[in-house]
Amino acid sequence: MRAWTRRHLLLATGAAGLAATAATAPTYAAAEGRRRSRRLKGDGIADALRALPGLRVIEELPGAEPGDRFFVLGLRQPVDHSDRTAGAFEQRLTLLHTATDRPMVLYTTGYGAVLTTRRTEPATVLSGNQLQVEHRYFGVSRPPTADYAHLTIRQAADDHHRVVRLFRRLYPAAWISTGGSKGGMASVYHRRFHPHDVDGTVAYSAPNNVDDRDDSAYVHFLAHVGTAETRAALEQVQREALLRRTELVARYEEWAASTGDSFHIIGSAEKALEIAVLRAPFMFWQYDGAKTPAAIPTPAASTNAIYTWLHDTAQLPVYADAVATHYIPYFYQLGTQLGYWEAPTHHLSDLARYPDAMRPRSFVPRGIPLPFDATAMPDIDHWVRRHGTRLLFVNGAQDPFAAEPFHPGGRDARTLWAPTPATTSASTTCPQPTVTTRLPQ
């Protein structure tokens, strides 16, 4: 995978690739940037950053390699890009600086930023700079509004557009955008509304839920992925977990009490447990699909073994308030534009007690409305199929999110399928943030 990706990245950032985009892509004061790049020596980059309008240098941390500089930054952004009277907020960025004449990788997390100097795969391949953008309403990048009305794919795309325009002044070489999972989705959405901001995009494990009413692709995927033995083992442990609901819920509540956590957002530990049971196969294939069926508890296993497996596979802390609070904006996006998937329940119909428990509404307080825009995803899909250029989608053959992939139609756009989850996991190619556990994909 890496050799194939390297070749396409180098093509996208090479002389021929840049020549192809020169006629259409804005220069963003490229000439000024080239003049500055020759001058930025010593502490010049720090001074240059401080001179950018609306940008604040919060701190500088040790770089990943000798000669690297790593900055934590804050950029003043409009709450509403179409109405500047709506106020502003500070968006968190991080910059891993190598040299102003090297390519820049725009890394969209889709969630909160992580203060790490680890390079994404594209930045490593290109020996380039890396600019990480925290998604609006996540982490510390939160507009001072009571609701999430301005949390839309267009507003986030406009955030990224302003970032590119600003930093092009210092980094005039080629730009590549990237991200994993929701971050990969955000990089595609950015290109939809600002197609010429960057010279290419590498999106890892980015789902494309075109029609939120139709989850048949996910159901079909989970019914055929891996071996029949593994799928049967997953169904058995799900049933056994619900059969032992009383014991597992008591254990779950005991854990929450010991950590000072609660279940106000989901509603109860019992409902949270059922959601975790329903999501367990999806997350098993996403993270642990290389394991054998022997790693899955059998119906004869102890309750402790089943609880431990469920905790590790479905990440039980995700559904308690301490973590779930951080991801209210994530589920808000799912419930208003991005859509979500439904888990197969045919084998659990006699045991499940919470219909529609997995829908985004379960994770968003009732006082926050969730009006769904059914036109948002078809619009993105149409652009990728008909107009998207210089797009590289990297998917894992056993990744559940690949059940509904993007289908790029451009002559210079491709999809790369990797055979095992280990080679395509966002955690190995595009580091993603966590609070106390894995993200609730």
N, C-alpha and C positions, 0 to 999 in steps of 0.2 A: 504494500500500500504506500509506504513512504517514498519509494522510488517513483511510482506513478504520480503521486502528489507533488513531489519535488519537481518533476519535469514540467507539469502544468503551471506550477507557481513561477518557475523561472521563465517560462514562456510569457506568462501574464505580465511579468515585470521587466522583461527584456526590451531591447531597443525596438524590435519589430512590434511588440505588443504596445509599447508606449506610442509609437508612430500611428498605430491604428486608432488610438483614442484621442490623439492630439486635436483632431478637428472638431470633436464633439465635447470633450471634457473642459470645464472651466480651468483657467490657469491658476486662479487664486493667488495672484502676485508671485508666480513662480520665479520670475527674474529676481525680485527682491529677496526671496528665500535663498536663491543661489548665492547672492552677494553676502547674505548673512552667514551662510554655511561656511564660507571661507574665513569669517571673522570669529566664529564661536570657538574660542580656545579657553583653557583654564576654567574659570567659573562663568564663562560667557553664556552657557545654556541656561543657567539659573537666572541670570539677569534678563535674558531674552524672554524667558517664561514670565517673569514678573512684569515685563513691558506689554504683554498681550492684554488687550482690554477685557475686563470682566473676569480675569483669571487670578486666582490666589494660590501661591505656593504655601501649602500647609506645613510640609516637612520634607526633608530628604532622608532616605534610609539607605543602608548599604546596598550596593548593586549586586547583581548575580555573578558577574565576572569582573576581573580587573579591567578598569577603564569604563565600566558601565556606571550610569547614574540612575537612581530610582527616586522619583518624586511623587508625593501625594499632593493632589491638586484639588481645588474647588473652582468650578466655573458657574458664574451667574447665568441662569437660564430663565426664559419667560415661562410662567405657568401655562399660558395659552399662547402659542406662536401666532395665532390669528388675531389676538387681542392683547396688546401690550399693557393695557390698563388693568389686566387681571393679576398683576403682581409678578414676583420672581422668586426663585429658590436657588440654592446652591447645589450643583450636581458634583458628586465625587468622581474624580478621575485619578488614574495612576499612570505614570509615564516611565517606561524603562528605556532610557536613552543610551544609544550606542554612538551614532554619528548622524549629523543632519543630512549627509549625502547618501545615507543608506535608506532602503525602503522602510515604510511605516506599516505596521499591522494594527488595524483598528479592531480591538477585541471587545465585542459586545457580550456582556455576561447574561443579560436578560433578568438578572437578579441583582443582589448587592455586590459591591466590589470586594476583592480580597487583597490584602496588603502583602502580596507575594511577588517575588522577582522571577518566578518561574515563567519561562517563555512558552507560548503556544507553539504547536507544530509549525505553522507558517512562519512565525518569527524565527524559529530555530533554523528552518530550511533556508530562509533568506538572510540570516545573520542580521536581522533588522531591528528597528525600534518597535516598541509595543505600547499602544495607548489603550488602556482599559477604561470603559465607560460603564458606570453604575446606572442601572435602569431607573428611570424616574419612579418615585414612590417606594423604592426599595432602599435598604440600608439607611444612610443618612440623607439620601437625595429625595426628600419629601416636601412637596409644596405645602404651604400653610393653609390647606383647605380641609373642610370637615368631611368631604366625600372624595370619591375617586373619579369625578366626572372628567377630569383631564388626563386620565390614564387610558390613552388610546394608542393604537399602533402608529397613527399619523403623528401625534404629538411626540412620541419617542423617536420616530424617524427624523423629525425636525430637530430634536435634540442632537442627534448624531450628525446631521447636516451642519449645524452650527459649529460643532466640534471640529469637523473636517475643515471647514472654511477657515477657522481660526488657526489651526495648527499647520495648515498648508503654508502659512507664511514662513515657518521655520523648517518644514520638512517638505521640500519640493519634489523629491523623488517619487517613485511609484508607491501607491497605497493598495493594500489588500485588507479586506475586512473578513473577520472570522468569528465563530462562536459555536458552542456546543448545545444541543437540545434547544431550550428556549432562547439561549443566546444566538444560536444559529438561525432560529426563526426571526429574531430581531434584526440580524444582519441582512436577511432577505427582504424584510419589510422596509428597511432603510433604502435598499436599492430600488424597491418599487417606486418610491416617491422621489428619490434623488439618484437616478441610475448612473450618473456620471461622476459621483463624488469620489469613487474609488475605481481602481483598474481591474479589480476582480474580487470575488467572494468565495470563501471556502466554508461551507456550512456542514457541521457534523451532526448527525442524528437529529435532523430538524423535521418534525412531523408537519403534515399539511392537512389539517382537518377541514376539508372544503365544505362538507355538509354535516352540521352537528346532529342532524336528525338520523343520520345513517352511520351506525357503528359496526356494520357487518364486516368491515375489513379487519377490525381488531378481533372480533369474535372468531373469524376464520383463521387469522394468524395464530391465536392462542390454541386453536383446535388442531393445528398441524405442525407447529414449531417443535423442534427436538424429536425425541422418540416417544412412542406410545407409552412406554414404561414410565418415563419421566412425567408425562402429562397425567397419567393415571395416579401416580404417587402424589402429585400436587392436588388433584381433586380429593383424594382420600384424606390428606392432612387438613384440607379446608373443612371437610365434613366433620372430622374428628375435633377440630378446634371449636366449631359451633356446637357440637354435642357436649363439649366440656365448657361451654360458655360461662357457667356460674363460677367455676374454679378459676378460669383465665381472667374473667372480669375482676374477681376479688384480688388476684395477683396484680393486675394492672392498676387497680385503685390503691393498693398498698404501695406500689412503686410511686405513684403520683403523690401520695401523702408524704412519703419519705423525702421527696425532692421539693415539696411545696408547690407542686403543679396541680392543675385542675382541668376540667373539660367543659368550660362554659361555652366555648365557640362551637364545638361539635354538639354538645348537649348532654352527653353522658359517656362514661367509660364503656358501657355496653355498645352504644352506637359506634364509638371510635374503634372498638375491637372488631366489630362486624365489617367496617370499612377496610380495616387492615387485612382481614381474612379475604375479602373480595379482591383486593389489590395484590395479594401475595404472589400469584402466578406471574402477573405482569412484571413485578419488580424482580422476581426470580430470574426471568429471562433477560431482563435489562442488565442485571449486575452479576448474577451467579449462574448463568446458563451453561457455563462450561463444566459445572459440577455434575456428578453422576446421581442417579436416583437414590443411591445409598445415603446421600447427604440429607435427604428429606425424611423426617420422622414418619414412621408407620403408625397405623392405628394402635399398635401394641406399645408405642413409646409412652414414657411418663409424661404427665402434664407439664412438668418442669422442662422436659426436652422440647415439647411442642411450643411452650411459651418462649423459650430461648430462640427457637428457630423463627417464630413469628416476629419476635423483637428484632432479630438480625436481618431478616429478609424483607419484611414489610415496614420496618423502622417505626415501632410503636411510639417513640417520643414525638414523631411528627404530628400526631393527632391531638396531643395535649397542648394547652394554651401557650406554654413558654415558647414553643417552636411555631405552632400554628398561627400565632399572632403576626409573626414576621411574613407569613405568606398569604395574608388576606389579600394584598394587591394581586398576587399571582392568580388566585382563584377568582378574583374579580375580573381579571382579564379573560379567564376561561369562560366565565359566565356572561360576558358582554360581547366578546368578539372572537376569541380563539377557539372556543368549543372544547369539549372533553370527550372521553371515551367511556363506554359502559362495559363492565366486566360480565363474562358469561355466568349465569346463575341457575342454569337448568338443573344442575346436580345439587343445588342448595335450596331449591324452592320450598322444601318442607321444613327448612331450618332458619332461613333468613327472616328477620323481623322488621327491617327498616327499608321499605321500598324507596328507591331513588336516593339512597344514602350517599352514593358516590358523586352525586351532582354537585357542581360548585356551590350551590346554595348552602350546603352543609358546612362550608368552610368560611362563609361570609356572614357577618352579623345581620340579622333580619332588618335592622334599620337602614341598611345600605341597599338601595335598589339595584337590580341586575337586569336592565333592559338589553335584550340580545339583538345585536346588529347582524342579521343573516347575510348581508351583502359584503362584509369585510373580507372573509376568507375567499369567496369566489373571485373577488377582485384581485387579490394577491395571486391566486392560482392562474388566472387568465394572463396576468402580466408575465409570470414565469414561463408559461407555455408559449406565449406569442411574442413577447418582447424582451425577455430576460437574456442578457449576454454575460459572458465571462463568469459563469456560475459553476462551481464544483460542489456537488453534494456527496458527502462521504457517509455511507450507511452500513450498519452491520446486519448481516443476514439473519441473525437471531435477536435483533433489537426490536422490541414491540413497536417502537415509534416508527419503524420503517414500514409498518402495515399500511400507512397512508403517506407515501413519500411525495415529494415534489417531482414533477415531470418536466424538466427543462426542455424547451423546444429550439433554442438557439443553436446555430452551427458551432459556436465556440463554448457551449455549455455541456456539462457531462455529469453523470452519476457514477460514483465508484462504490461497488459493493465489496465489503470485506467479509470473509467467511466466519470469523469468530468475534464474539462481543469484546474480547480483550483488546483487539486492535482498533476498535472504533469507539470505545467508551469515551464520553466527554471527559472523564476523570483522567484519561491518559493523554489526550490530545489538547484539550482546552480546559485547564483547571477551572473548576467552578466553586462558588462559595458555599459554605455550610454554616449553620448556626451551632447545633449540637449533633447533627446527624445529616444523612443524605437529604437532598432536595426532594420535595414531594412531587415528582414528575406526573 
